[in-house]
Amino acid sequence: MTDPVMAEIAEAVALGHAGDTAAARRRFAELWDGIDDPFHRCALAHHAADVQTDPAEELRWDRRALDAADAVRDRPAVAAFYPSLHLNLADVHRRLGDVEEATHQLERARATVGTLPDDGYGRMIRGGIARCAERMTNPGGS
């Protein structure tokens, strides 16, 4: 059975992947107002952060994603989200110049990365953690 909310989120993600990030941002904002379920809010906000052009807005959506994940009662359903949620927060705080919070979020990403399997997604997140840590120690690198 198809989850209609996830289907709508996927449509907004597709807009962003197609390069129409402004339409994706609008669609995510419209969907957000109609969703009460924390699981769907987490998924939506996690993807909405990716299409933001303003780092402060990206941070706002990343925080929404983490807050929504924390509100999900079925903890195993979102356990694998946490490494990526904390990685995204670490990276945006790094780009905003908040090294202390970036370091804290990176530590939280590392602490939760064990929930990920050793597959393509798990390797991608682990690689992202390593790259974020490198960028924090070598800020001129990017």
Secondary structure by P-SEA (a helix, b strand, c coil): cccaaaaaaaaaaaaaaacaaaaaaaaaaaaaaacccaaaaaaaaaaaaaacccaaaaaaaaaaaaaaaaacccccccccaaaaaaaaaaaaaaaacaaaaaaaaaaaaaaacccccccaaaaaaaaaaaaaaaaaaccccc
